[in-house]
Structures are given as C-alpha cells and as structure tokens.
Amino acid sequence: MENRTEILVVGTHEDILKTVLRLLNAETSWHAVGVLGCEEAIAKCKAHTYAIVLLGGGLTEPEEAKLKTEIKLIHPAIHIIPHYGGGSGLLYAEIHGALGTTN
C-alpha cells in the first residue's frame, strides 16, 4: 500500500516489541517494523527511509544518544520519539504529534 508512514520501532524486549508493532500496524496509514537493539536500527535506517523512529523502553541513555546521533546523520529530517509505555492511546498520540496530524 502506498502513502503509508514508515515507522521503525527499536526495542529491547521481543514481546513488548511485537505488541507495539501490532498496535501500530492496526492503523492502515502506518507501516511499522521492529528491531531489537541499536546496531540493527542503524543498519535499517541506512537501508530504508523512515518517517519516525520510536525508541522503546529498555534502551540505556548512551544507546539512545548513539541512535539519535547516528540516525540524524543518515536522515536529518526523521522524527525520533521516545516511548516508554502508557497504552495505545498515548502511543497513537505520540505518532500523530510527530506527524502533525490528528487522531
């Protein structure tokens, strides 16, 4: 499907990552993929253009800083959003806020 917003989700817990991906991909205008860890996230960003990178809980501060720096070098206009939980309503609001859209 064309015109979907591409979202990369970076997590450290596989089960939580699967849940976040299921929630995001329930929105027909979004396409989310997930990775476990920094190096895989950076490799994905080198290979594909995402509108948003969602940083999940469990990443350390140095890991988050590295991701923000490396990804911004690859795609300066990308939105990088931390998401530490709080349910689907907050998750959707964070994505819509980054995109400047309403939900």
Secondary structure, 3 states (H helix, E strand, C coil): CCCCEEEEEEECCHHHHHHHHHHHHCCCCEEEEEEECHHHHHHHHHHCCCCEEEEECCCCHHHHHHHHHHHHHHCCCCEEEEECCCCHHHHHHHHHHHHCCCC
